[in-house]
Amino acid sequence: MARIHRFVLFSLYGAGSLTLIWVFSKAASFYILPHAERPFHELYRVFRPAGTWGLSLGVVGTVLMLLLLLYSVRKRFRFLRRLGFLSTWLNYHIFCGIFGPLFILLHTSFKLGGLVAVSFWSMVAVALSGVLGRYLYSQIPRSSLGNELDEAETLAKSRKLAQDIAQKREDLPLIGSLLNELTQFDRKARGIMGLIKNAIGLHSKMGSVHRKLSEHGLHGSELKRVKRRLFRKARFEINLFYLADLNKVFHYWHVIHRPFALIMYLIMIVHIGVALAFGIQVV
């Protein structure tokens, strides 16, 4: 199932990227014109906001922005919690959050003003804050279904990560030494900046880990496997140390993210309602 989702996501990203490239290649000469000169361009009726392609891009972008809401629905209703992994829903949520604003930007033909500008920049704020939110989400220890781990589950996962690293008894002393090295981080650095600092430090230590494992006789896929699991275990311990900070920032992130999303959707509804009420002349 995971492979199917990866294939679907790869296909969606590919189709979205190719569509954007095609639109830019066809309409670049139209987009770079001053607004006053655009009505005289041969592609005006095609790529203007109410044009055949311009309107279609707006519809697709709007649908993608509405599909963003499915992730929130899946996360909040208990009866949906067994309907696929939350991380999988999040991956589709991110796809919609990336390509929805891009399609809507093309729909506007880069002409922003009035309420549309407020909605667009709210959408940009939602997308950019979503990048931070994705980072925070990935740092909080979670189950395979995407739910935050309780204390017992956290301890069980920590033990499982430690047990999975070394399969040979003779490797255990070295593994223990490397784990101790990787989990020695700056505990005085607090907050998200402290987490980022120590995450960067963890990455920088992996070169030394690679060298020591190679000298121990590990090579190829076995070396990669042990390195990957050592890294996961060390990152897990760092994230546990910063869990309170992560949850605090995640709370404030919602305070910022939700109002921009609400403004975006309200103005989107007004914009669509006005367009339908007064009619859309496509050709």
Buried (B, 14 or more C-beta within 10 A) or exposed (E): EEEEBEEBBEEBEEEBEEBBEEBEEEBEEBBEBEEEEBEEBEBBBBBBBBBEBBBBBBBBBBEBBEBBEBBEEBBEEEEBBEEBBBBBBBBBBBBBBBBBBBBBBBBBBEEEEEEBEBBBBBBBBBBBBBEBBBBBBEBBBBBEEBEBBEEEBBEEBBEEBBEEBBEEEEBEEBBEEBBEBBBEBEEEBEEBEBBBBBBEBBEEBBEEBBEBBEEBEBEEEBBEBBBEBBBEBBBBBBBBBBBEBBEEBBEEBEEBBEEBBEBBBBBBEEBBEEBEEEEEEEE
